[in-house]
Amino acid sequence: MHRVLLRRLEGGHVEARDRTDDGAPAGVARLGPGELAGYVAERERAGVRWVWDDTTRWYPALLASGVRVERCTDLRLGHAVLRRSPFLDRALLTGPDTPGWDALAPAEPGDAALFPLTDPADALDPGAEEDRQRAAVAASPQRGRLALLLAAESSGALAAAEMTATGLPWRADVHERLLTELLGPRPAPGLRPRELERLAGEVRAELAAPDLNPDSPAEVLRALQAAGLAVADTRSWTLERIDHPAVPPLLEYKRLARLLSANGWAWLDTWARDGRFRPTFLPGGVVTGRWASSGGGALSVPTLVRPAAVADEGRRLVVADVAQLEPRVLAGMSGDTAMAEAARAADLYEGMVAGGAVATRAEAKLGILGAMYGGTRGESGRMLPRLARRYPRAISLVEEAARAGERGEVVSTLLGRGSPPPTGAWAQRPLDLGEAPEETGPRADRDRDRRAWGRFTRNFVVQGTGAEWALCWLADLRNRLWRLGEGPLEQRPHLVFFLHDEVVVDTPEELAGAVVEEVHRSAGVAGRLLFGTFGVDFPLDVAVVRSWADAG
């Protein structure tokens, strides 16, 4: 497949340079202002991989011109992955502009103008950076894994830009009605909604604190303690253990105040425009490879407001999420056949019970989550020896990752994303296994920090590999959806939301069944890409709905 390197020139011009497999130029086109979209659309017909500094700097303007890209190489994302990967010699990535690539951030969302007047990316050489990345990957003994990770990361960047461009269907009138039902009519600026004011009055009366501001945790804590309640904080899980008439209205106040702050009328005015919610997704925005978002709280849309996500007339939303992704990924990456057998059940935890590992589903869930997240004490710790006997390879993998983290070492995901190096005084001192533990003092503090970092690396390898599976699922599904329909992107089935292990597809109603089939096929492809012929099942919960809330 042809690779075409795009580079910005002065005056809004663009250089498009065809490159051979060894990186040599194979033809150059100089495009004037306004010519890029037509050029890209024409070259897409024959199949091409676009190489550019950063998808956020190129793709939104192409989408605004009605041009969809199938494949790209995102050098910014690739650079971030490779600079931390233990799978390669990072010295091969070093060049005169490496500090600029290290510091390059995604472009801020704005209008669809092609290039800003000043951009730090303009000082970088994308051709040299691509050569360095390709050389570093080619020299790696894990070149296949790294190549898959870079391709999936770049495809995710395309999907993210498309989801922002098309937006998630959002009915402002439904959202407004939900807020009114829960909070009362929209208040004047600076005033609380009616329901919050009512609850605040109940809390004040029950605590005999007429001037209490329920939005102030410090004031609430003092009022609770003055009422004779032995509480150290005002967190919901702390309050739920207290039997006092002030607690129910206080918990309800906190719940509704959170809704008002995160998804109230201000959110509606800012983010629900022209019948769409258009958040900015940030692929690779978290160190594990999970996505982040910029503005709008896209990755934490509460169920309370999901009824407002309603498909347009004649269309449906296909909502799919994978059950127990991370335990299944742990089975696959460790090659643990007994755990893979449990994963063949629709409910992995029930599969563990059926396999005789533990007696109840609750024990299975508690034990596996403890193993992955470092809950190795208490009840989850009690389950760990039993799980280690039944699933030795899976438990050994996370235990070894924890010990590596405690030694200050870098761990990696299956495809080669490296964990950040630890910081702090403990990381500067080698671990002495012969030292007796101390309960207090500087060494005790270092030991606690060391163990905390081990809990992070324990989870990093699993959560990061889960993010890789989800990214491969998303990348494969994106192109399958395009092939289902005809016309512009927004008329075809297309992705409108992605949250770690869940996707939402907006589709013409008559193609919903075909979309469901492709969602399942893509999950199978993702499993084979990461784990080959090792049999790990990734069952999906899939619903075809008019409103996102109806997916359950």
Disulfide bonds with the S-S distance in Angstrom:
none
